[in-house]
Amino acid sequence: MGIEAYQEQNAVSDDPYILILKLYEGLLKYLSFVKSSMNEGDVELKFNYINKSISIFDELRNVLDFDGGDISHYLDGLYLYQIETLFLAGVNDNTDGIDQVTKVVQGLIDAWKEETGL
């Protein structure tokens, strides 16, 4: 089994729990790229990664099951707030805002792993 097969297998999963985890991990990756772009002064790249991060938050919002209880409403509000924080951090070149969103996403990853046993 070659590295390509491993990467393909690792990238695709039918398990929705793993897919959510990968979305959260993708957010961490893009948020680190946003911060690097800010530090380098690359405005175009910064907003490219901000847009990718916002797209992931939007996808996370799209898969929420609002019939499943209050947690979906809480997460929806949390995701919206992170989108707003991320956008404002980008406009104002505020790395503290990026750090704040990163901390929230890391907390979501930790909670998701604990809840799902991943």
OpenMM code with the backbone's topology and positions (N, CA, C; nanometers):
from openmm import Vec3, app, unit

residues = "MET GLY ILE GLU ALA TYR GLN GLU GLN ASN ALA VAL SER ASP ASP PRO TYR ILE LEU ILE LEU LYS LEU TYR GLU GLY LEU LEU LYS TYR LEU SER PHE VAL LYS SER SER MET ASN GLU GLY ASP VAL GLU LEU LYS PHE ASN TYR ILE ASN LYS SER ILE SER ILE PHE ASP GLU LEU ARG ASN VAL LEU ASP PHE ASP GLY GLY ASP ILE SER HIS TYR LEU ASP GLY LEU TYR LEU TYR GLN ILE GLU THR LEU PHE LEU ALA GLY VAL ASN ASP ASN THR ASP GLY ILE ASP GLN VAL THR LYS VAL VAL GLN GLY LEU ILE ASP ALA TRP LYS GLU GLU THR GLY LEU".split()
positions = [
    Vec3(0.0855, -0.1177, 0.0000),
    Vec3(0.0000, 0.0000, 0.0000),
    Vec3(0.0900, 0.1239, 0.0000),
    Vec3(0.0810, 0.2062, -0.1044),
    Vec3(0.1653, 0.3239, -0.1180),
    Vec3(0.1120, 0.4420, -0.0391),
    Vec3(0.1931, 0.5462, -0.0339),
    Vec3(0.1556, 0.6675, 0.0398),
    Vec3(0.0317, 0.7333, -0.0205),
    Vec3(0.0182, 0.7249, -0.1534),
    Vec3(-0.0996, 0.7848, -0.2187),
    Vec3(-0.2282, 0.7165, -0.1731),
    Vec3(-0.2236, 0.5843, -0.1643),
    Vec3(-0.3418, 0.5102, -0.1205),
    Vec3(-0.3748, 0.5440, 0.0244),
    Vec3(-0.2717, 0.5574, 0.1075),
    Vec3(-0.2931, 0.5925, 0.2478),
    Vec3(-0.3568, 0.7304, 0.2595),
    Vec3(-0.3030, 0.8276, 0.1835),
    Vec3(-0.3569, 0.9628, 0.1902),
    Vec3(-0.5008, 0.9674, 0.1401),
    Vec3(-0.5302, 0.8923, 0.0345),
    Vec3(-0.6662, 0.8896, -0.0178),
    Vec3(-0.7605, 0.8285, 0.0846),
    Vec3(-0.7188, 0.7200, 0.1465),
    Vec3(-0.7997, 0.6541, 0.2474),
    Vec3(-0.8195, 0.7443, 0.3692),
    Vec3(-0.7160, 0.8163, 0.4059),
    Vec3(-0.7213, 0.9053, 0.5210),
    Vec3(-0.8099, 1.0269, 0.4940),
    Vec3(-0.8164, 1.0716, 0.3691),
    Vec3(-0.8906, 1.1927, 0.3345),
    Vec3(-1.0404, 1.1679, 0.3228),
    Vec3(-1.0798, 1.0452, 0.2921),
    Vec3(-1.2201, 1.0156, 0.2672),
    Vec3(-1.2694, 0.9173, 0.3733),
    Vec3(-1.3840, 0.9481, 0.4293),
    Vec3(-1.4414, 0.8600, 0.5303),
    Vec3(-1.5925, 0.8660, 0.5197),
    Vec3(-1.6544, 0.7524, 0.5448),
    Vec3(-1.8004, 0.7478, 0.5492),
    Vec3(-1.8530, 0.7787, 0.6881),
    Vec3(-1.7638, 0.7845, 0.7859),
    Vec3(-1.8028, 0.8079, 0.9240),
    Vec3(-1.8269, 0.9572, 0.9461),
    Vec3(-1.9515, 0.9970, 0.9743),
    Vec3(-1.9806, 1.1406, 0.9912),
    Vec3(-1.9043, 1.2022, 1.1083),
    Vec3(-1.8724, 1.1219, 1.2094),
    Vec3(-1.7971, 1.1745, 1.3229),
    Vec3(-1.6559, 1.2130, 1.2822),
    Vec3(-1.5964, 1.1308, 1.1979),
    Vec3(-1.4617, 1.1610, 1.1483),
    Vec3(-1.4656, 1.2811, 1.0542),
    Vec3(-1.5701, 1.2897, 0.9733),
    Vec3(-1.5813, 1.4036, 0.8813),
    Vec3(-1.5908, 1.5358, 0.9572),
    Vec3(-1.6678, 1.5390, 1.0648),
    Vec3(-1.6780, 1.6614, 1.1455),
    Vec3(-1.5423, 1.6942, 1.2057),
    Vec3(-1.4729, 1.5935, 1.2570),
    Vec3(-1.3401, 1.6145, 1.3132),
    Vec3(-1.2458, 1.6718, 1.2081),
    Vec3(-1.2527, 1.6211, 1.0856),
    Vec3(-1.1665, 1.6709, 0.9779),
    Vec3(-1.2010, 1.8157, 0.9430),
    Vec3(-1.3272, 1.8521, 0.9506),
    Vec3(-1.3649, 1.9919, 0.9275),
    Vec3(-1.3032, 2.0819, 1.0340),
    Vec3(-1.3136, 2.0402, 1.1585),
    Vec3(-1.2521, 2.1185, 1.2669),
    Vec3(-1.1005, 2.1287, 1.2481),
    Vec3(-1.0376, 2.0177, 1.2127),
    Vec3(-0.8919, 2.0191, 1.1927),
    Vec3(-0.8540, 2.1068, 1.0731),
    Vec3(-0.9372, 2.1061, 0.9694),
    Vec3(-0.9152, 2.1942, 0.8555),
    Vec3(-0.9229, 2.3405, 0.8955),
    Vec3(-1.0159, 2.3707, 0.9857),
    Vec3(-1.0252, 2.5071, 1.0375),
    Vec3(-0.8961, 2.5487, 1.1059),
    Vec3(-0.8411, 2.4615, 1.1895),
    Vec3(-0.7149, 2.4950, 1.2569),
    Vec3(-0.6048, 2.5233, 1.1557),
    Vec3(-0.5995, 2.4424, 1.0521),
    Vec3(-0.4967, 2.4610, 0.9487),
    Vec3(-0.5134, 2.5965, 0.8807),
    Vec3(-0.6353, 2.6264, 0.8369),
    Vec3(-0.6572, 2.7526, 0.7664),
    Vec3(-0.6393, 2.8732, 0.8576),
    Vec3(-0.6766, 2.8608, 0.9838),
    Vec3(-0.6569, 2.9721, 1.0773),
    Vec3(-0.5085, 3.0011, 1.0972),
    Vec3(-0.4268, 2.8968, 1.0983),
    Vec3(-0.2818, 2.9201, 1.1097),
    Vec3(-0.2299, 2.9896, 0.9841),
    Vec3(-0.2882, 2.9557, 0.8681),
    Vec3(-0.2486, 3.0221, 0.7434),
    Vec3(-0.2930, 3.1677, 0.7424),
    Vec3(-0.4107, 3.1966, 0.7996),
    Vec3(-0.4582, 3.3352, 0.8101),
    Vec3(-0.3579, 3.4164, 0.8909),
    Vec3(-0.3200, 3.3634, 1.0041),
    Vec3(-0.2285, 3.4352, 1.0925),
    Vec3(-0.0929, 3.4570, 1.0246),
    Vec3(-0.0421, 3.3560, 0.9571),
    Vec3(0.0849, 3.3709, 0.8847),
    Vec3(0.0737, 3.4775, 0.7766),
    Vec3(-0.0371, 3.4767, 0.7048),
    Vec3(-0.0593, 3.5761, 0.5993),
    Vec3(-0.0662, 3.7170, 0.6564),
    Vec3(-0.1275, 3.7307, 0.7731),
    Vec3(-0.1321, 3.8617, 0.8396),
    Vec3(0.0090, 3.9076, 0.8749),
    Vec3(0.0860, 3.8171, 0.9320),
    Vec3(0.2223, 3.8521, 0.9729),
    Vec3(0.3109, 3.8875, 0.8541),
    Vec3(0.2813, 3.8279, 0.7382),
    Vec3(0.3578, 3.8561, 0.6167),
    Vec3(0.3027, 3.9759, 0.5394),
    Vec3(0.1855, 4.0252, 0.5790),
    Vec3(0.1247, 4.1393, 0.5118),
    Vec3(0.0612, 4.1057, 0.3783),
    Vec3(0.0279, 3.9798, 0.3561),
    Vec3(-0.0319, 3.9360, 0.2303),
    Vec3(-0.1842, 3.9379, 0.2430),
    Vec3(-0.2441, 4.0488, 0.2048),
    Vec3(-0.3876, 4.0711, 0.2228),
    Vec3(-0.4704, 3.9723, 0.1407),
    Vec3(-0.4303, 3.9498, 0.0163),
    Vec3(-0.5070, 3.8598, -0.0702),
    Vec3(-0.5086, 3.7179, -0.0138),
    Vec3(-0.3934, 3.6693, 0.0250),
    Vec3(-0.3848, 3.5346, 0.0802),
    Vec3(-0.4601, 3.5245, 0.2130),
    Vec3(-0.4498, 3.6285, 0.2944),
    Vec3(-0.5213, 3.6318, 0.4227),
    Vec3(-0.6703, 3.6109, 0.4013),
    Vec3(-0.7283, 3.6872, 0.3086),
    Vec3(-0.8724, 3.6747, 0.2871),
    Vec3(-0.9093, 3.5465, 0.2141),
    Vec3(-0.8179, 3.4916, 0.1364),
    Vec3(-0.8413, 3.3611, 0.0753),
    Vec3(-0.8619, 3.2568, 0.1855),
    Vec3(-0.7741, 3.2574, 0.2857),
    Vec3(-0.7850, 3.1606, 0.3953),
    Vec3(-0.9002, 3.1926, 0.4903),
    Vec3(-0.9305, 3.3186, 0.5078),
    Vec3(-1.0481, 3.3553, 0.5875),
    Vec3(-1.1738, 3.3017, 0.5199),
    Vec3(-1.1833, 3.3187, 0.3893),
    Vec3(-1.3000, 3.2683, 0.3155),
    Vec3(-1.3109, 3.1171, 0.3245),
    Vec3(-1.1976, 3.0466, 0.3184),
    Vec3(-1.2006, 2.9007, 0.3326),
    Vec3(-1.2481, 2.8624, 0.4725),
    Vec3(-1.2016, 2.9353, 0.5734),
    Vec3(-1.2439, 2.9078, 0.7108),
    Vec3(-1.3935, 2.9327, 0.7279),
    Vec3(-1.4414, 3.0411, 0.6724),
    Vec3(-1.5837, 3.0727, 0.6814),
    Vec3(-1.6661, 2.9652, 0.6098),
    Vec3(-1.6168, 2.9148, 0.4985),
    Vec3(-1.6871, 2.8080, 0.4266),
    Vec3(-1.6996, 2.6825, 0.5128),
    Vec3(-1.5961, 2.6533, 0.5887),
    Vec3(-1.6033, 2.5366, 0.6776),
    Vec3(-1.7059, 2.5611, 0.7879),
    Vec3(-1.7051, 2.6797, 0.8467),
    Vec3(-1.8067, 2.7112, 0.9483),
    Vec3(-1.9469, 2.7010, 0.8881),
    Vec3(-1.9641, 2.7487, 0.7650),
    Vec3(-2.0950, 2.7388, 0.6988),
    Vec3(-2.1364, 2.5934, 0.6799),
    Vec3(-2.0416, 2.5093, 0.6412),
    Vec3(-2.0732, 2.3668, 0.6246),
    Vec3(-2.1103, 2.3034, 0.7582),
    Vec3(-2.0376, 2.3391, 0.8628),
    Vec3(-2.0726, 2.2883, 0.9957),
    Vec3(-2.2130, 2.3325, 1.0356),
    Vec3(-2.2503, 2.4533, 1.0000),
    Vec3(-2.3857, 2.5018, 1.0287),
    Vec3(-2.4893, 2.4241, 0.9478),
    Vec3(-2.4547, 2.3911, 0.8227),
    Vec3(-2.5491, 2.3211, 0.7346),
    Vec3(-2.5839, 2.1808, 0.7835),
    Vec3(-2.4941, 2.1174, 0.8573),
    Vec3(-2.5187, 1.9793, 0.8993),
    Vec3(-2.5803, 1.9698, 1.0400),
    Vec3(-2.6065, 2.0833, 1.1010),
    Vec3(-2.6684, 2.0804, 1.2333),
    Vec3(-2.8107, 2.0258, 1.2253),
    Vec3(-2.8482, 1.9438, 1.3219),
    Vec3(-2.9825, 1.8871, 1.3313),
    Vec3(-3.0588, 1.9637, 1.4397),
    Vec3(-3.1380, 2.0592, 1.3960),
    Vec3(-3.2079, 2.1452, 1.4918),
    Vec3(-3.3226, 2.0729, 1.5624),
    Vec3(-3.3582, 1.9545, 1.5148),
    Vec3(-3.4590, 1.8744, 1.5839),
    Vec3(-3.3966, 1.7916, 1.6962),
    Vec3(-3.2630, 1.7937, 1.7026),
    Vec3(-3.1918, 1.7106, 1.7992),
    Vec3(-3.1726, 1.7728, 1.9358),
    Vec3(-3.2170, 1.8954, 1.9551),
    Vec3(-3.2048, 1.9560, 2.0877),
    Vec3(-3.1367, 2.0911, 2.0848),
    Vec3(-3.1131, 2.1422, 2.2036),
    Vec3(-3.0598, 2.2771, 2.2210),
    Vec3(-2.9159, 2.2924, 2.1736),
    Vec3(-2.8409, 2.1847, 2.1739),
    Vec3(-2.6995, 2.1948, 2.1378),
    Vec3(-2.6819, 2.2487, 1.9955),
    Vec3(-2.7703, 2.2117, 1.9052),
    Vec3(-2.7609, 2.2610, 1.7669),
    Vec3(-2.7779, 2.4123, 1.7613),
    Vec3(-2.8697, 2.4644, 1.8398),
    Vec3(-2.8911, 2.6096, 1.8429),
    Vec3(-2.7693, 2.6801, 1.9036),
    Vec3(-2.7139, 2.6197, 2.0076),
    Vec3(-2.5937, 2.6752, 2.0698),
    Vec3(-2.4776, 2.6773, 1.9699),
    Vec3(-2.4557, 2.5636, 1.9021),
    Vec3(-2.3453, 2.5562, 1.8053),
    Vec3(-2.3654, 2.6531, 1.6893),
    Vec3(-2.4890, 2.6680, 1.6436),
    Vec3(-2.5166, 2.7613, 1.5345),
    Vec3(-2.4756, 2.9031, 1.5742),
    Vec3(-2.5146, 2.9440, 1.6934),
    Vec3(-2.4764, 3.0768, 1.7417),
    Vec3(-2.3261, 3.0895, 1.7591),
    Vec3(-2.2635, 2.9854, 1.8104),
    Vec3(-2.1181, 2.9859, 1.8287),
    Vec3(-2.0463, 2.9978, 1.6948),
    Vec3(-2.0907, 2.9200, 1.5962),
    Vec3(-2.0285, 2.9259, 1.4629),
    Vec3(-2.0465, 3.0645, 1.4006),
    Vec3(-2.1663, 3.1208, 1.4136),
    Vec3(-2.1901, 3.2554, 1.3593),
    Vec3(-2.0999, 3.3586, 1.4254),
    Vec3(-2.0832, 3.3461, 1.5557),
    Vec3(-1.9972, 3.4403, 1.6273),
    Vec3(-1.8513, 3.4250, 1.5826),
    Vec3(-1.8091, 3.3029, 1.5569),
    Vec3(-1.6714, 3.2801, 1.5110),
    Vec3(-1.6515, 3.3382, 1.3706),
    Vec3(-1.7521, 3.3273, 1.2872),
    Vec3(-1.7450, 3.3869, 1.1532),
    Vec3(-1.7294, 3.5380, 1.1645),
    Vec3(-1.8108, 3.5991, 1.2491),
    Vec3(-1.8038, 3.7440, 1.2692),
    Vec3(-1.6671, 3.7850, 1.3247),
    Vec3(-1.6193, 3.7123, 1.4237),
    Vec3(-1.4894, 3.7420, 1.4844),
    Vec3(-1.3779, 3.7282, 1.3819),
    Vec3(-1.3844, 3.6229, 1.3035),
    Vec3(-1.2842, 3.5982, 1.2001),
    Vec3(-1.2837, 3.7092, 1.0954),
    Vec3(-1.4015, 3.7485, 1.0505),
    Vec3(-1.4110, 3.8551, 0.9502),
    Vec3(-1.3542, 3.9860, 1.0043),
    Vec3(-1.3946, 4.0235, 1.1253),
    Vec3(-1.3460, 4.1484, 1.1842),
    Vec3(-1.1951, 4.1434, 1.2091),
    Vec3(-1.1451, 4.0287, 1.2503),
    Vec3(-1.0008, 4.0133, 1.2703),
    Vec3(-0.9266, 4.0336, 1.1391),
    Vec3(-0.9844, 3.9840, 1.0306),
    Vec3(-0.9215, 4.0022, 0.8997),
    Vec3(-0.9219, 4.1472, 0.8554),
    Vec3(-1.0337, 4.2139, 0.8723),
    Vec3(-1.0449, 4.3543, 0.8323),
    Vec3(-0.9485, 4.4419, 0.9120),
    Vec3(-0.9361, 4.4102, 1.0412),
    Vec3(-0.8549, 4.4931, 1.1306),
    Vec3(-0.7126, 4.4403, 1.1511),
    Vec3(-0.6754, 4.3355, 1.0795),
    Vec3(-0.5439, 4.2717, 1.0981),
    Vec3(-0.5167, 4.2424, 1.2454),
    Vec3(-0.6134, 4.1807, 1.3090),
    Vec3(-0.6078, 4.1533, 1.4512),
    Vec3(-0.5766, 4.0055, 1.4746),
    Vec3(-0.4509, 3.9750, 1.5022),
    Vec3(-0.4128, 3.8352, 1.5248),
    Vec3(-0.4731, 3.7813, 1.6547),
    Vec3(-0.5042, 3.8694, 1.7493),
    Vec3(-0.5694, 3.8234, 1.8724),
    Vec3(-0.7063, 3.7620, 1.8423),
    Vec3(-0.7774, 3.8198, 1.7461),
    Vec3(-0.9065, 3.7645, 1.7048),
    Vec3(-0.8904, 3.6256, 1.6439),
    Vec3(-0.7856, 3.6072, 1.5654),
    Vec3(-0.7576, 3.4757, 1.5064),
    Vec3(-0.7241, 3.3762, 1.6176),
    Vec3(-0.6460, 3.4218, 1.7150),
    Vec3(-0.6120, 3.3349, 1.8292),
    Vec3(-0.7379, 3.2944, 1.9058),
    Vec3(-0.8311, 3.3875, 1.9194),
    Vec3(-0.9560, 3.3586, 1.9901),
    Vec3(-1.0353, 3.2497, 1.9175),
    Vec3(-1.0490, 3.2640, 1.7860),
    Vec3(-1.1224, 3.1643, 1.7073),
    Vec3(-1.0497, 3.0297, 1.7134),
    Vec3(-0.9184, 3.0330, 1.7057),
    Vec3(-0.8391, 2.9107, 1.7117),
    Vec3(-0.8622, 2.8387, 1.8445),
    Vec3(-0.8663, 2.9143, 1.9532),
    Vec3(-0.8886, 2.8555, 2.0848),
    Vec3(-1.0265, 2.7895, 2.0923),
    Vec3(-1.1267, 2.8541, 2.0366),
    Vec3(-1.2619, 2.7971, 2.0357),
    Vec3(-1.2639, 2.6681, 1.9536),
    Vec3(-1.2012, 2.6707, 1.8364),
    Vec3(-1.1995, 2.5514, 1.7511),
    Vec3(-1.1262, 2.4371, 1.8208),
    Vec3(-1.0152, 2.4673, 1.8870),
    Vec3(-0.9441, 2.3621, 1.9600),
    Vec3(-1.0325, 2.3037, 2.0704),
    Vec3(-1.1091, 2.3885, 2.1365),
    Vec3(-1.2038, 2.3409, 2.2375),
    Vec3(-1.3112, 2.2517, 2.1763),
    Vec3(-1.3579, 2.2882, 2.0569),
    Vec3(-1.4566, 2.2055, 1.9870),
    Vec3(-1.3975, 2.0693, 1.9509),
    Vec3(-1.2729, 2.0691, 1.9065),
    Vec3(-1.2066, 1.9424, 1.8726),
    Vec3(-1.1965, 1.8542, 1.9970),
    Vec3(-1.1518, 1.9119, 2.1055),
    Vec3(-1.1362, 1.8347, 2.2296),
    Vec3(-1.2708, 1.7775, 2.2753),
    Vec3(-1.3743, 1.8599, 2.2714),
    Vec3(-1.5071, 1.8147, 2.3131),
    Vec3(-1.5605, 1.7069, 2.2188),
    Vec3(-1.5389, 1.7253, 2.0883),
    Vec3(-1.5862, 1.6286, 1.9895),
    Vec3(-1.5176, 1.4934, 2.0086),
    Vec3(-1.3872, 1.4964, 2.0310),
    Vec3(-1.3140, 1.3714, 2.0525),
    Vec3(-1.3622, 1.3018, 2.1794),
    Vec3(-1.3857, 1.3781, 2.2832),
    Vec3(-1.4333, 1.3201, 2.4084),
    Vec3(-1.5715, 1.2600, 2.3911),
    Vec3(-1.6582, 1.3332, 2.3232),
    Vec3(-1.7980, 1.2888, 2.3057),
    Vec3(-1.8078, 1.1656, 2.2145),
    Vec3(-1.7248, 1.1611, 2.1107),
    Vec3(-1.7346, 1.0532, 2.0117),
    Vec3(-1.6382, 0.9386, 2.0364),
    Vec3(-1.5425, 0.9598, 2.1243),
    Vec3(-1.4438, 0.8561, 2.1507),
    Vec3(-1.3380, 0.8442, 2.0420),
    Vec3(-1.3241, 0.9462, 1.9607),
    Vec3(-1.2229, 0.9423, 1.8538),
    Vec3(-1.0839, 0.9729, 1.9083),
] * unit.nanometer
topology = app.Topology()
chain = topology.addChain("A")
for resn in residues:
    res = topology.addResidue(resn, chain)
    for name in ("N", "CA", "C"):
        topology.addAtom(name, app.Element.getBySymbol(name[0]), res)
